[in-house]
Amino acid sequence: MNGILIDSCVLLDLFTNDINWADWSENILERYSKTHVLYINSVVYTEVSIGFVTIEEINNAISELGIKILDIPREALFLAGKVFLKYRKNRGIKRSPLPDFFIGAHASVSKLALITRDIEKYKFYFPQVELIHP
């Protein structure tokens, strides 16, 4: 699959006009949209949707960026659970890290690169995923 999965932090940079990251996120999405199909999954959609009042608003925002929504394969769901167990055994302390594992597992199983700013967990738990980051 010639595509790239986008982490929610990158879209949130744009949608909130983050003073530190909006320019980087906009430039990186524009750059890769010329050569790849850009995707999000339902987890990213959910995390980003919090900032919108209606479903039409978020759908329009995603559509305007030319981003497509992919279902998460069952293999990725299974992998996310296994990697989450490893995280807990490593005494991971983040209260709600599971969304990151869904995203990383999806990129891994679907052989998609991942645009993100949150690289540490992805590097450690999904070393096979190509990360596009600052």
C-alpha positions as CSV (number, residue, x, y, z in Angstrom):
1,M,0.0,0.0,0.0
2,N,1.5,3.3,-1.1
3,G,0.2,5.3,1.8
4,I,1.0,7.1,5.0
5,L,-1.0,7.0,8.3
6,I,-1.3,10.3,10.1
7,D,-1.2,10.4,13.9
8,S,-3.8,12.6,15.6
9,C,-1.2,15.0,17.0
10,V,-0.4,16.2,13.5
11,L,-4.0,16.9,12.6
12,L,-4.6,18.5,16.0
13,D,-1.7,20.9,15.2
14,L,-3.6,22.1,12.1
15,F,-7.1,22.1,13.5
16,T,-6.0,24.0,16.7
17,N,-3.4,26.2,14.8
18,D,-0.8,25.2,17.3
19,I,1.8,28.0,17.5
20,N,4.8,25.6,17.7
21,W,3.7,22.8,15.3
22,A,1.0,23.9,12.8
23,D,3.5,25.0,10.1
24,W,5.5,21.8,10.4
25,S,2.4,19.7,10.2
26,E,0.9,21.6,7.3
27,N,4.2,21.4,5.3
28,I,4.7,17.7,6.0
29,L,1.2,16.8,5.0
30,E,1.4,18.9,1.8
31,R,4.8,17.4,0.9
32,Y,3.7,13.8,1.3
33,S,0.2,14.2,-0.2
34,K,2.0,14.8,-3.6
35,T,3.5,11.3,-3.6
36,H,1.3,9.2,-1.2
37,V,-2.2,8.6,-0.2
38,L,-2.8,10.0,3.3
39,Y,-4.8,8.0,5.8
40,I,-6.3,8.1,9.3
41,N,-8.1,5.3,11.1
42,S,-11.1,5.4,13.4
43,V,-8.9,5.9,16.5
44,V,-7.4,9.1,15.0
45,Y,-10.8,10.2,13.8
46,T,-12.2,9.8,17.3
47,E,-9.3,11.7,19.0
48,V,-9.6,14.6,16.5
49,S,-13.4,14.7,16.5
50,I,-13.4,16.1,20.0
51,G,-12.6,19.5,18.7
52,F,-15.6,19.6,16.3
53,V,-19.2,20.4,17.0
54,T,-20.8,18.3,14.2
55,I,-19.8,15.2,12.3
56,E,-20.2,17.3,9.1
57,E,-17.5,19.7,10.3
58,I,-14.9,17.0,10.9
59,N,-15.8,15.1,7.7
60,N,-15.3,18.4,5.7
61,A,-12.0,19.2,7.4
62,I,-10.6,15.7,6.7
63,S,-12.0,15.7,3.1
64,E,-10.4,19.2,2.4
65,L,-7.0,17.7,3.4
66,G,-7.6,14.8,1.0
67,I,-7.3,12.3,3.8
68,K,-9.0,8.9,3.5
69,I,-10.2,6.8,6.4
70,L,-9.1,3.2,6.8
71,D,-10.6,0.4,8.9
72,I,-8.1,-1.2,11.3
73,P,-7.4,-4.8,10.3
74,R,-8.0,-7.5,12.9
75,E,-4.3,-8.4,12.8
76,A,-3.5,-4.8,13.9
77,L,-6.1,-5.0,16.7
78,F,-4.6,-8.2,17.9
79,L,-1.0,-6.8,17.7
80,A,-2.1,-3.6,19.6
81,G,-3.4,-5.8,22.5
82,K,-0.1,-7.8,22.6
83,V,2.1,-4.7,22.5
84,F,-0.1,-3.0,25.2
85,L,0.6,-6.0,27.4
86,K,4.3,-5.6,26.8
87,Y,4.0,-1.9,27.7
88,R,2.2,-2.7,31.0
89,K,4.9,-5.3,31.8
90,N,7.5,-2.6,31.2
91,R,5.7,-0.6,33.8
92,G,4.2,1.9,31.4
93,I,2.5,4.7,33.3
94,K,0.5,6.7,30.7
95,R,-3.1,6.4,31.8
96,S,-4.5,5.9,28.3
97,P,-1.8,4.8,25.9
98,L,-4.0,2.2,24.0
99,P,-4.9,4.6,21.2
100,D,-1.2,4.9,20.3
101,F,-0.9,1.1,20.1
102,F,-3.9,0.9,17.8
103,I,-2.2,3.5,15.5
104,G,1.2,1.9,15.7
105,A,-0.1,-1.6,15.1
106,H,-2.2,-0.4,12.2
107,A,0.8,1.2,10.5
108,S,2.8,-2.0,11.2
109,V,0.4,-4.5,9.8
110,S,-0.6,-2.4,6.8
111,K,3.0,-1.5,6.1
112,L,2.3,2.2,6.2
113,A,4.7,4.9,7.2
114,L,3.5,7.1,10.1
115,I,3.6,10.9,10.4
116,T,3.9,11.7,14.1
117,R,5.6,13.9,16.6
118,D,5.3,11.3,19.4
119,I,8.1,9.0,18.3
120,E,9.5,7.3,21.5
121,K,6.7,4.8,22.0
122,Y,6.4,4.0,18.3
123,K,10.2,3.6,18.0
124,F,10.4,1.2,20.9
125,Y,7.2,-0.9,20.4
126,F,7.0,-0.7,16.6
127,P,10.6,-0.5,15.3
128,Q,9.5,-1.8,11.9
129,V,7.3,1.2,11.2
130,E,8.9,4.0,9.2
131,L,8.4,7.2,11.2
132,I,8.2,10.6,9.6
133,H,8.8,13.1,12.3
134,P,10.5,16.4,13.1
